[in-house]
Amino acid sequence: METTTSAYAPERFSNAEEEEARLREQALFLVAEEKRALRLLGLPVGGLLLDAGSGPGAALPHLREVLAPREIVAVDRDHQFAR
């Protein structure tokens, strides 16, 4: 079975803190559009939310605001973002 690798590889960055800051800035830039898209999807409020590829978790407060989940599970393949 062939495996594929992501074009995004956090280990390529010499400064993980700078990369985390970049990801947070990116999330803030996109937040208004993401909130609008979440509302348009008609996802149920108060359910279980899985954020796959959550990175540093910058989108989580916005997901919480729009969807008011009872629980959030955030996962990322890069261990540096696990907390």
N, C-alpha and C positions, 0 to 999 in steps of 0.2 A: 504494500500500500504506500502510495506516495504522500509525503507530507508537504504542506506549503508553509511558507514563512510570511509573516506580515512585513509590509514595507516599513512599518513603524517599529523601531527597535530602540527602546529607551536606553539600553546599554551603550548606544552610540554617542550619547551625550556625556560630555566630560563633567558636567555639573548637574546633578539630579535636581537640586533645588531650583536652578534656573528653568529647567524643563517643567517642573511642577508649576512654577509661576506662569510660564507661558501657557500651559494648559488651563490654568484658572482664568487668565485673561481671555483666552479663546472662548471659554464657557460664558463669561460675562458678555462678550460681544454677541453671542448667539442666543442669549437667554430670552429675549422678547419673542423671537421667531419660534423658539422651541416651546414656549408656553402656549403660543397661539396654536401650534401644531398639536400639542397634547390635548387642548380643549376640543379641537376639531375631530380628533380620533374618537372621542366619546368614551374614553376608558372609564371604568367604574371608579367612583371615589370610595376610599376607605378599604381598599383591598390590599393584597400583598404585591409589592413592587420589587422587581429584579432589575438592577442596573448592571448589565453585563458590559465590561470594558469601562468601568467607572473612573479609571485614572485616579486623580487625587480627590475625587468626590465633589468637584465644584458645582455640578448640576444638581446634586441631591437636595439642597435647600429649595430650589425652584420646583423640582419634582414634588417635594413634600407640600409646597404651597398650592400647587395646582391640583394634585391628586389626593392629598390628605390620606396617605396610606396608613394602615394600622401597623405595618412593618415594612422595612426596606432592607433588602439584601443587596449589597454592592460587591461585585467581584471584578478583579482585574488580573490578567496573567502576569503582570509585573509585580513581584513581591515588594518592591519599594513603596507601593501604594497601599499595601495591606496595613491596617491599623487595628 
